[in-house]
Structure formats: C-alpha cells, structure tokens
C-alpha cells in the first residue's frame, strides 16, 4: 500500500480484517517496523479520536510522531494557484507540502469539505496536492468526501459484534444544527457495499448522497420501515449533496433522532456513531447510554484501523 484514501486501497477485506485481528491481539509486535521512521500528522480541522488514535498507532509501531495543526501552529496557507498573495495567507501550500515531506516518511492529512466549491471538494484538491507534491506515502485522516480510517474501524466493530453472517446494517440521517460534510456517510456506504451485508440508507428527501457511494444500497425514505429487523443502526448527519442545495441544512426534523421507540423496531440492534455526537439531536441519552450502544468500542477500534494502514505503508516502504 502506497497511499490510503478509500476502501479500494486495502485489497481483500477478509485479509484486512485478519490483519486487524492480529494487531488487536498483539499491538506491539511490529515496533521494529517503524524504528527511525517519522509520521507527520497534518490537521486542517479539529480532531479528538483521529488525532489520538493515529498517534497511538504510530507509537505502537515504533514511529516518531509529529503533529501539526495548520490553524494554530503554522502560517496560514494559500491553496489556490495564481492568487496574488496580498492577504492574510503568508505561505503557499505548494511550497509547504514538499517542505513537510522532507521532514518525514509518512504523511496523514485531515481536511474537510469546505462547501465553497462542490467540484473542489469532490475532486479532493487538498488531499491530492499532498499525494502529488509531498513525495511521501499519504493517508487520509478524513478528507472532503471520505473518512476511510473511521469506516475501517466501523467494519471491524460490526464484525466483532455481529450475530449472523449477513446482518442488516442501516445508515440513518439524523438532525444537526450545522451543515456537516458527507465524508462519513459516503465512506461508510462505500465500505458497507464492499461487504455482503444487507445495507440500507434512510434519510429525508433532499439528502440523497452521491450515487457512486450509494452503490447497491437500498434507499428507504420511510425511516420506520428501514429500522425494522436491523442488527446495526449507524446514525450520522450530513448536509445536502445535490445542487443547488450543496452544503445546506434543509431540515432539523427531530422525528429523525434515534430514540428508544425506533430502536424497538429493530432486531435488538446495536447503536453506532463516529463521535462526537450531539445528544438529543442525533440520539437520545437513553439510546447512547444503553447496553446496545457500542460507540466506545467503535472509537477504540480507530487505533486498530490506523495501525493496520500504517503497517501496510511501512511494509511497502521497506
């Protein structure tokens, strides 16, 4: 593995899950692999789980780890070519990226959709500039359209908790006061479509995702019908994708909040969310605090997912 940006980079999912199991059983088995190798983690956006879990994964592999918060610990970066830099941005990303690359062996990048240009977001302009100009392996710590480390951890978690070979997994939209990117639902859908699970997406009309990510999923606008018989409920908000409403909040309908009444329609389903979560908007206290909530084990598996990816990249480096 040279770069990691989507499910397509991990190869066979069964093999990837076996590697995750091995990492979980013995997280310090490959400390020599990362000796004298430096991981640079670059954050254009806030993070808790991604920052801590990826740093922990690098340390487990014996790597040196550098964390750079672009908004607090660096010059403001210009990302557009051809701009007259007479404003508050002191450095261009096209100089910054190769400099960063000269200080490390592997680069992780976190850069959300900005909702200014749908084309720029869905062409992954920032992430692809790092891949093109850094000269180093690059992995996504959440980009404009995908969050593959989160989705890998989600898959590991479902495999650990499933009670049948082909569980019904439901991705449900839930209300939020702000406009959130489609990265997590896009990525989750892409990874679920790579499995043999029964996969359903439910959301209000107007919140349709890009068809390339929806794939073979069943789209059900009737949320109660979607919940019926589910083994896993994965809640997430996202802003509208379709033009002319790209990046907009179309609804904060609280009837979509995950509550005990809707969970009672399921097959004793587990509740999942990537965190952070707005309680009593996305999910009620009763559901997230219930014994069927697995948001904490799900978050813990973020270390495992990141470590598998870093191990594969380091193995490729030799």
C-alpha positions in Angstrom: 0.0 0.0 0.0 1.5 3.3 -1.1 -1.5 5.7 -0.3 -4.7 5.1 1.7 -7.8 7.2 0.8 -10.6 4.6 0.4 -11.7 1.0 0.8 -10.1 0.3 -2.6 -6.6 0.7 -1.2 -6.9 -2.1 1.4 -7.3 -5.0 -1.0 -9.2 -8.1 0.1 -11.4 -7.2 3.1 -11.1 -10.6 4.7 -7.4 -10.3 4.7 -7.6 -6.7 6.1 -9.9 -7.9 8.9 -7.4 -10.7 9.7 -4.6 -8.2 10.0 -6.8 -6.1 12.3 -7.4 -9.1 14.5 -3.6 -9.7 14.7 -2.9 -6.1 15.6 -5.6 -6.2 18.3 -4.2 -9.4 19.8 -0.6 -8.1 19.8 -0.4 -4.3 19.2 3.4 -4.1 19.9 4.5 -6.9 17.6 5.9 -4.7 14.9 7.7 -1.9 16.8 10.9 -2.5 14.8 9.0 -1.8 11.6 8.6 1.9 12.4 12.0 2.4 14.0 13.7 5.6 12.8 10.6 6.4 10.7 8.7 9.6 11.2 4.9 10.1 10.9 3.7 13.6 10.2 0.0 14.2 11.0 -1.4 17.4 9.5 -4.7 18.8 10.7 -6.6 21.5 8.8 -9.6 20.7 11.0 -10.3 19.7 14.6 -9.9 16.2 15.9 -10.0 14.1 19.0 -10.3 10.4 18.1 -8.4 10.7 14.8 -5.5 12.6 16.4 -5.2 10.3 19.5 -5.8 7.0 17.8 -3.5 7.6 14.8 -0.7 8.9 17.1 -1.1 5.9 19.3 -1.0 3.6 16.3 2.3 5.2 15.1 3.8 4.9 18.6 2.7 1.2 18.7 4.7 0.7 15.5 7.8 2.4 17.0 7.5 5.5 14.9 8.4 9.1 15.8 5.3 11.2 15.5 4.9 14.9 14.7 1.5 16.6 14.9 0.9 19.9 13.1 -2.3 22.0 13.5 -2.3 24.2 10.5 -4.8 26.7 12.0 -2.8 27.2 15.3 0.8 26.1 14.8 1.7 27.2 11.2 1.4 30.0 8.7 -2.0 30.4 7.1 -1.8 28.5 3.8 -3.0 29.6 0.4 -4.3 26.7 -1.6 -5.2 28.3 -4.9 -2.6 28.6 -7.7 -2.5 32.0 -9.5 -3.7 34.0 -6.5 -2.0 37.4 -5.6 -1.0 36.7 -2.0 -1.6 40.1 -0.6 -4.0 38.9 2.2 -3.6 37.1 5.5 -2.1 33.9 4.0 1.7 34.0 4.2 2.7 30.7 2.6 1.5 28.7 -0.4 0.7 25.1 0.1 2.8 24.2 -3.0 6.0 25.2 -1.1 4.7 24.0 2.3 3.9 20.4 1.1 7.4 19.4 -0.2 8.9 21.0 2.9 6.7 18.9 5.1 7.6 15.9 3.0 11.3 16.5 3.6 10.8 16.1 7.4 9.0 12.7 7.5 8.4 9.3 5.9 4.6 9.1 6.0 2.0 11.9 6.0 -1.5 11.8 7.3 -3.8 14.6 6.2 -7.2 15.8 7.7 -9.0 18.3 5.6 -12.8 18.6 5.5 -15.1 19.7 2.7 -15.3 23.5 2.7 -18.7 23.7 0.9 -17.4 26.6 -1.2 -16.9 24.5 -4.4 -18.5 21.1 -4.9 -16.0 20.4 -7.6 -13.0 21.2 -5.4 -14.5 19.1 -2.5 -15.3 16.1 -4.7 -12.0 16.3 -6.6 -10.2 16.2 -3.2 -8.0 19.1 -4.1 -6.1 19.4 -0.8 -5.5 15.6 -0.3 -4.4 15.1 -3.9 -2.0 18.0 -3.7 -0.2 16.2 -0.8 -0.2 13.0 -2.8 1.2 14.8 -5.8 3.8 17.1 -4.3 5.0 15.6 -0.9 6.9 12.7 -2.4 5.8 10.5 0.5 3.1 8.0 1.2 -0.1 9.8 2.2 -3.1 8.5 4.1 -6.4 10.2 4.7 -7.4 11.1 8.3 -10.7 12.4 6.8 -11.0 14.2 3.6 -13.7 16.1 1.8 -15.5 13.0 0.6 -14.4 10.1 2.7 -13.2 9.1 6.2 -11.7 5.7 5.5 -10.0 5.1 8.9 -13.4 5.6 10.6 -15.1 3.3 8.1 -12.4 0.6 8.6 -12.9 0.8 12.4 -16.7 0.6 11.8 -16.3 -2.6 9.8 -14.0 -4.1 12.4 -16.6 -3.3 15.1 -19.5 -4.8 13.1 -17.5 -8.0 12.5 -16.8 -8.2 16.3 -20.5 -7.8 17.3 -22.5 -9.4 14.5 -24.6 -12.4 15.4 -25.2 -13.6 11.9 -23.2 -13.8 8.6 -25.3 -11.2 6.8 -26.5 -8.6 9.3 -28.8 -5.8 8.3 -26.9 -2.5 8.7 -28.9 0.8 8.5 -27.3 4.2 7.9 -29.7 6.8 9.1 -29.6 10.5 8.7 -30.2 12.4 11.9 -30.7 16.2 12.6 -27.9 18.6 13.4 -27.9 22.4 13.8 -24.9 22.8 11.4 -24.0 21.8 7.9 -21.8 18.7 8.1 -19.8 17.1 5.3 -20.8 13.9 3.6 -17.4 12.2 4.2 -18.5 9.8 7.0 -21.8 8.6 5.3 -20.1 8.4 1.9 -17.2 6.4 3.3 -19.4 4.2 5.5 -21.6 3.4 2.5 -18.6 2.6 0.3 -17.2 0.1 2.9 -20.6 -1.5 3.6 -21.1 -2.0 -0.2 -17.8 -3.9 -0.2 -19.3 -6.5 2.2 -22.1 -9.0 1.8 -24.2 -7.2 4.4 -27.8 -6.1 3.8 -27.3 -2.4 3.7 -30.0 0.3 3.9 -29.7 4.1 3.8 -32.6 6.1 5.2 -32.9 9.9 5.1 -35.4 12.7 4.3 -35.9 13.6 0.7 -33.3 16.1 -0.4 -30.5 14.4 1.4 -29.6 11.9 -1.3 -25.9 11.0 -1.4 -23.7 10.8 -4.4 -24.7 7.7 -6.4 -21.1 6.5 -6.6 -21.2 6.0 -2.8 -24.8 4.8 -2.5 -23.9 1.9 -4.8 -26.1 -1.1 -4.3 -27.6 0.1 -1.0 -31.4 0.1 -0.6 -32.5 3.7 -0.1 -35.6 3.9 2.1 -37.3 7.2 2.9 -39.6 5.6 5.4 -37.4 5.5 8.5 -39.5 3.1 10.5 -39.6 0.6 7.6 -35.8 1.0 7.4 -35.3 0.2 11.1 -37.4 -3.0 11.0 -35.2 -6.0 11.6 -32.0 -4.1 11.7 -29.0 -5.5 13.5 -27.0 -2.3 13.5 -28.1 1.4 13.4 -25.5 3.8 12.3 -26.6 7.4 12.8 -25.0 10.4 11.1 -25.9 13.8 9.9 -24.9 15.3 6.6 -25.7 18.4 4.6 -27.4 18.2 1.2 -25.3 16.9 -1.7 -27.5 17.7 -4.7 -27.3 21.1 -6.4 -28.5 23.8 -5.9 -28.5 22.9 -2.2 -25.0 21.5 -1.8 -23.7 22.1 1.7 -27.0 23.4 3.0 -29.2 22.3 6.0 -32.6 21.5 4.6 -34.1 20.1 7.8 -33.6 19.7 11.5 -36.6 17.4 11.9 -36.3 15.9 15.3 -38.5 12.9 14.3 -35.3 11.5 12.8 -33.5 11.5 16.2 -32.6 7.9 17.1 -34.7 7.1 20.1 -35.9 4.0 22.1 -39.2 3.8 20.1 -37.4 3.4 16.8 -34.8 1.1 18.2 -37.6 -1.1 19.4 -38.4 -1.8 15.8 -35.0 -3.4 15.2 -33.7 -6.9 15.8 -32.2 -5.7 19.2 -29.8 -3.6 17.1 -26.5 -2.1 18.3 -26.2 1.7 18.0 -23.2 3.2 16.3 -21.9 6.7 15.7 -18.4 8.0 14.7 -18.5 10.7 17.5 -18.6 13.5 18.6 -22.3 13.2 18.8 -25.0 15.9 19.7 -27.1 14.2 22.3 -30.8 14.5 22.0 -30.3 15.8 18.4 -28.6 12.8 16.8 -29.5 10.3 19.5 -31.3 10.3 22.9 -29.4 9.8 26.2 -31.3 6.5 26.7 -30.1 5.0 23.4 -26.4 6.1 23.6 -26.1 5.0 27.2 -27.9 1.7 26.7 -26.0 -1.7 26.8 -26.6 -1.9 23.0 -24.5 1.3 22.3 -21.1 0.3 21.0 -19.8 3.8 20.3 -16.9 3.4 22.7 -15.6 0.1 21.4 -16.1 1.5 17.9 -13.9 4.5 18.8 -11.3 2.2 20.4 -11.0 0.3 17.1 -9.8 3.5 15.5 -6.3 2.6 16.8 -6.5 -0.8 15.2 -7.6 0.5 11.8 -4.9 3.2 11.8 -2.2 0.7 12.8 -3.1 -1.8 10.1 -2.9 1.0 7.5 0.4 2.4 8.8 1.9 -1.1 9.0 1.0 -1.8 5.3 2.5 1.6 4.3 5.7 0.9 6.3 6.0 -2.6 4.8 5.7 -1.0 1.3 8.5 1.5 2.2 10.8 -1.4 3.3 
